[in-house]
Amino acid sequence: MSSPNDSSHQGSLLSPVIVTDFSGRERSVSTASSAWSGPTDLNHSPTSPVSPDMAWNQPDPGRLMVQNASHRSSPSIDGDTLRPRADSFASSADTVVRSRANSEVDPNCKAVYDDVSLSDALKPDPRNESDFQVEDNRFAFSPGQLNKMQNPKSLAAFHALGGLQGLERGLRTDLDAGLSIDEGLLDGTVAFKDVAPSQDASATSLPKAVAEAPEPVSSGSGSPFEDRVRVFSQNKLPARKSTGFFKLLWAAYNDKIIILLTIAAVISLSLGIYETVDEGTGVDWVEGVAICVAILIVTIVTAVNDWQKERQFAKLNKRAIKVTRSGKTNMVSVYDIMVGDILHLEAGDSIPADGILVSGYGVKCDESSATGESDQMKKTHGHEVWQQIIDGKATKKLDPFLISGSKVLEGVGTYVVTSVGPYSTYGRILLSLQTPNDPTPLQVKLGRLADWIGSLGTGAAAILFFVLLFRFVANLPNHPEMTGAMKGKEFVDILIVAVTVIVVAIPEGLPLAVTLALAFATTRMVKENNLVRVLRACETMGNATVICSDKTGTLTQNKMTVVAGTWGSDQDFSQRTEDADVEGSMTISAVSQKLSAPVKDLLIKSIALNSTAFEQEKDGSIDFVGSKTEVAMLQLARDYMGMDLVSERGSAEIVQLIPFDSARKCMGVVYRVPGVGHRLLVKGASELMVGTCTTKIINIDTAKERPDVEDLSETQKKDILETIDNYAHKSLRTIGMVYKDFASWPPREAKHFEDSSANFEDFFHSMTWVGVVGIQDPLRPEVPSAIRKCHSAGVQVKMVTGDNVATATAIATSCGIKTEDGLVMEGPKFRQLTNDEMDEVVPRLQVLARSSPEDKRILVERLKILGETVAVTGDGTNDGPALRTADVGFSMGIAGTEVAKEASSIILLDDNFKSIITAISWGRAVNDAVAKFLQFQITVNITAVILTFVSSVYSSDNTSVLTAVQLLWVNLIMDTFAALALATDAPTEKILDRKPVPKHVSLFTLTMWKMILGQAVYQLAITFMLYFAGDKLLGAHLSTEPEMRKKQLSTVVFNTFVWMQIFNEFNNRRLDNKFNIFEGMFRNYWFLGINTVMVAGQVMIIYVGGQAFSVTRLSSVLWGVCIVCAIACLPWAIVLRLIPDYHFGIVFNAVVGGMSFVLRPISKGCKAIGRGIRSFFRPVKRLTGRTLKKQDADDKVELKPQTIKSDDLEQAPEKLESKPEPSPERPTTPPPVVVPPITITTSH
């Protein structure tokens, strides 16, 4: 092969090439390198498929140069499906381009086909500079420069990178033969200046051919495509760091309450063992062991739950895709796709990587899941785009870009891959999901509660310890007979009492209560079409204040349907009678039944014959496939008129088809009618159809051979236009239908063509008006009531949609979202507002139309900054960032993509907005369950702590009236049972009648404090009465033996105390001041069963637990005293509920203020003690952390890329929770995780 510098070669560069254009005519094109003619210069070396040193423009005399053009298929009746994408897609990841390529584009040259000028097409963003800094880059481009074409779509970037041939040269590939299968390490480099357009102001010329260009072949070492993988990565994401079980166990243990419990358990266990050894009893150590068991249960359950969630990865649908390499077609795994590969596309394929269309026939893509664009996107191959750019005819509608995660709907073609893995659109969205979750409001409040209880319990224990210690020291002179061992035992007894107070004060059942409430709620929510992926989302949803909802599929049925219409000029019909405003309107079914045979036949043929949609069997049922508008009309004819599409089309003799034309906005068909001749059926834009009519059909229910017609007056035309306008104001898409009969075909007055067809414009006049239908994606019938429930629950609903303002406003108004004082804005205007302006607008904003995913994310961020708890719905891959940003993200289980589901917290299994209301109800039920348990738990703790404190101080031997084992039953077993019982109440309808709880509000309301303190006062009064005066009040029923009498009295106190907690549990089923505490109780079998177990357990303790629990059996009279004293807490609760919260609040706030003044110094002292304890445990924590880090390092050494099996690739990044790492400069070190674009199998 001659060098490009040879004279012969230079001559050949200027020789003309005969090419064939679209019309089949041959033309001569110069192939001079200074004027690259784009699609005409396609010759490459047939021997070296990726040889970069071939002169691009050297013609091959034996090769026919055929322009590879896409077939321009006619648009459907839905109209032009192409529209600018500059403002309809914004990636979550800020894609930038580093300008190291030295491309000096004329800054004055504006790209009229793009919102971005050529001077800014490759402008870098400092936040992603690593995407453009590639060490030892053997290619002309960096990953960031290539990504600039798709993020968002940019023809200016495509232009600046040299079009398809620039990409071919810069990526060292071949647009026909693909990559070489022998490629390994590459020799030489290709510079950006050698492939990009020159400085010519026209910016349309191709750089000069480069001499001695390196061949991309293996140099004898390295793995396949080693340099290509090093620079551009693979179609995989950097490995997600897996969290080991022991690390999760350590994280679960690092809870303040758990740590406090551990301290108490260690001390209690040590002292218990000491007492057991000293006294020979067998139960003193049980308390410490039981607390340790409780700690183990809570931490292990939490860790196992997290460990399972870490491994709940969806299995990927592994798939091979057709790739051309070395001139041959091969099937390659989607995971092995390389930048520069030539991939083949067919209808139904999910696009696995970003790229540029090289060749194609009628390629249309559904990018709704990847970009949010709802329309089909028609693709134009890169050669034609380049030709139009250099001809100055390029427009924004040109779209050669293929987005990973989108789906091919129609056509076949090939495309060159430009971005894979972490640099692709799909990969960047996945990486953007790697953000840590903020703690939920409940978690924050429980953390504060742990601090508060810990400080209070420690303070009370310290006071008790020093009081008993001072009394002990003061009494030492009065007991000279005490030995050192006796004094030591007395000191240990004092310490045990103090530790018991700490154990009693700390609500060890609280973590379990929260977990149980969430677990129960999430299990029940699945039955109501809410799949909770993140437990924290359940309780967060209960306090949601704003819902940002999509329109399509969530509020609407995602199915275009004929909802209204008019046959002739006066017979109106609607989907439901209440939908119609016109007097005399009927349902579709009623009107269809009264249609005469000729009118019905006319309507059926107008719909069936004049349509490009068709039937297709799917999952055992027959569905229509095609334009959504035509599908809606076919469903109308099939469901209400009995149309058989196959039969109608098979029996009709079609004479001429008039395809849809966007200029005339209609389509038509001519078919033979026996006894009539020929009939022209036309449908299209209703206003234009009316303008062509001079007659209309009448008497649609009269049985005749032909439809009756009469002249159409101007007044009647105005009436029809008003009807059409009325439909339009309801956001209905209107389609008009007209017809005309001819005696022969083609008509005499029309211009004839060789194929016996007639010029449409010549005979499209004097038509007969058939009718108009209004088509809409109708609201789900349950949505309006769900919106009303949201409003009554104090939750705002904001619609965020890509639809136009008119459609969005109409839907929002009909479902109740839009109110008179609400604002409607468009996305482009919204994103231009300053933060201060947004803060003023956002509270009143109800509809955000024409919005991009970035607009949705910005809206969510501003709402959160304003203090709102935000829930967001989304179904597309592009919704991932907004779903992740929100406090709670809802994805669609049916129409949602895998990325949307991964980014979400809750999956709506039925894609129904009503299910969001269910999530709110259950979220509030969870919060209520935690509040109920706290109300119950704090009452027990206050009573037990004060009772222990007072009885220990009062007792001469420093012992509490409640022994350690008795407190274990009260404080651990009953707490666990209470958590189960109070966490299993299902939500009621009334739970939505209150406003959400703000984030800053305390866990405890005034009503709760009233019940807590009121019940604590009652329980203390009863127990103190029995403790101090029980001997006198019950003396006749007690034993005469002093020791047994004392034991019976302490048993009565313990039994009464436990039964008060059992009955108080019924009181705590309500958090308000209403009296019916039994509401819904008999439907809660958990509550009934657990209380039965608690009652049985207490009875067994009294009768058979004597030695272990230090109790004795009681007589029936004493049992009666215990039950009566305990059950009296129920009427006492009624008295408490009658006290106004306002009056209680005045007294409560005054007391709390005084206590705070007194306890503040004590709190500071306790904090100092806590700091000392933390300092004591700090070396242990450091040692544990180092051990875990060492274990992680060992794991990383073991996971080498070459040892990964194909099965390991199943573990997709389904739960990316670590912070996103910068885009890799050499993404070969971490073991990869597969990017699964093929899992997107949504239905649209």
C-alpha angles and dihedrals in degrees: 000000000000122000117255088242093061116113091233090055093048089054093051091054090066097044118110123252123211109227134176117234130203094279093052094251119134120232137177118244128187114233099200111148091230091064109038109194094205113216095027095064101073105129118125138167111284091204103049109040094193102029107144095188093069113110105248096216100043106123123223108221092205096052127085111226108216121178107240102223132170116242110250104229118195116258118247125248088272084081132227108355096191122089136153114289099194094100100028100068132046122166122226091228114071103237115202138178124224113219096218089116091086092226106164102198118178104260090209092059106098122201105226089186094061138044087228119074120229090248090059097038092095098029111141127230112215092220092070103031091129088072089066102039106086120167115226093358109193091189133071095240139051122221091254094054091053092046090056089076093063106031089093108349108268126183087184090062090046088052094046092051092055101258121259095327091049089052091046092053097039095047092044094232137119122243091214106032099030125208122341115255087218095059116128125135110006127228120224128352140261116225124219092233089059095059107028125084115279129247090270108133089233089060090204104106128102121236119254120273113269119233122226093013112183123252115235096233132130116273091210099275139064134054123287113293090358097156092042092052092045093054103033102023125221132282088272136088126241108275115276109236107244118217114227123230095247091051089051088048090052091048091051090049093052092085120124094229092047092050092049089049090051092054091049092046094051093049093042093047093047093050092042091055089047092053092044091054092043099046101025094232120140106218108054093091094048094088095057092046092049092052090049090051090051090052092049092049094051096044096043093047091049093046094047090049091052091044091054091048089051089059101041094109120155115240113250124234097236111214139175121222130205112257132176113225126166089357093301130104115241136173109240130178113257086237092062097053114130133202105264095034118135107227127193120228130205134172110283096027120133108224107240100193141017117266151135123269110247100179134354151151118226095332113182124173136199105223096169093109093048105035106010092246106143098193125081109262115222112214126218117200118248096246093060091044091053092047091053091047093054090042090053092239099108119128135185090258092071107104121178092154123114116198123209112243094032125111133236110235102176141007138023132257149126131258139188116240114236105168132026139173116352092005097053124092092250094046094049091053090052091049090050088061091065094098124126119245119248116234113267121246089252092052091050092049094047089051090054090046090053090053092047096047092043092052093045094046093045091048093050091046092049092050092048092046094052094043091053092041093052091048090049093050091045091054096048094091089056091057109049090158093070113112126213092260091051091050090049092051091050090052091050090051090055090049091050091054091050092048090048089058090054091048091049093046097053112080098222090173092063099086089046092049092054092046093048093047092051094044093050093046095048091048092052093042092061088064088055095052098264115120106192111207097173117042093208090063092065097064092036091057090058090068098038111141100182133035117197103199134188117230107216114073095356104059093015132044095249088232123107108231137177101247101167142005149148128239112207110343103303114028105095124185136178140189090254127014092238091058093068125086096186119093112244094027115150135195119270090248094052094048092046091054093055096049114117118235097256093047092047091048090050092051094045093050092044088058103033102041098036095059140087095205119105143191123265131179114235127171091346095308132096114243133176117245125198140051110012090227094052092044089055092052093046090052089052091053094044099044100041106022102035096242119179103201097195092048094046094051093041094054097042120094104217114205103176137002122210106199121215114275121193091213096058093028097218144085132208149184135206119210136171117260118195112238092012107057112226133351128207115209118192131178131176144099103011097219091054092046092055091051092060095052129098097167138033137203118257138180093037090180097051114108108230136134092255134024114269115245136187136180117286111229125207090249091055090048089055090050091052091047090051089052090050091048090050090054091048091053087056087055093250120152104231125211120187124207126205136165143191133195124224128191092216139009132265095030116240094235093054128086111252129220130205093261091058091255122134133227105262098216091056095064103024097105140083090041128169117243113235103173149277132257128203114218126195143155093249126221118259104257093235096051100086092054090045090053090051090052089052091053092048088049091054094249119137118218119209122186115221112186142152092227123108121272096258095053094042093048093048093051093043091051095047094051095043101252096111115068131180095264095040124112128233119200139171121238097240091055094042095055091052092061120104119242092258091050091048091052089057096044103039098069091057097035110113104161127036107187130187087020128163125214088259090057089053091050092049091049091052092049093051092048091052091048088054089057099258124142101229131204119190133192123210140157107182133081088244090060091066098097094049092046090051094046093052123086088239124017121200118198127188116255094202106033098022124110123231091253092053091049091048093051093047130085097209129029117213102218093197098038087234127144089215089069089062088062088053089053090052091051094050092043090055089046089056092050090047090050091053090046092049091050092047091050089052096040098048091049090054093045096048092048095044095046095048092043091050092045096048097041092048092051091044094047116091092215095047094246128138124236087235112057123220093257092048090052088050089060093045098041104037113019096039091043090055092048091046090051090054094045098046095040095060103066111120117224120264129214090256092063088081093054093083134069122257118266112254118238094245096052117108123252088243123066125200089255090054093049090048091055094041096050094036093053092042090054091049094047093047091048092052096044094045090048091052093042098048102026102022093099090059098038096045100025094118091058097044129088119267092225107094097222094046090043090054092046092049091051093049089048090053090051092048094044093047091047092052094046090050088057091049093052093039088058087068089053091053093059085087126057096184134064096265117121105221102095092164096062109135092353096123090054090056103079091175091061093048094045096047093048089051089054091048092051092047091048093052092048090050092049091055094046104036107012096072104129099034094046097033092237137125135208117277132218122244091257093054089046088053091051091051095048095044093049090047099045091050087077088077097064088038088059089055089055090050092050090054091060108094113244090226095060092043089051093057092054093040095052091048092051093045090050091053093046092049090055091052099040098044094087090046090051091053090051092050091050089053089053089048091053089052092051091049090050088052092053096040095091090051091050092049092050091049092048092051091049092052092047090050090050090051090049091051090050091052092051091052095050101073118169094237092056095057113114125213091253089060088063088070090079100090121182092267093150111032105175104149120094114277113261122220115271106278120257092199104017096188102090104072119066104256129240118209123256103222109204089151091068089075101102100148124159118231 
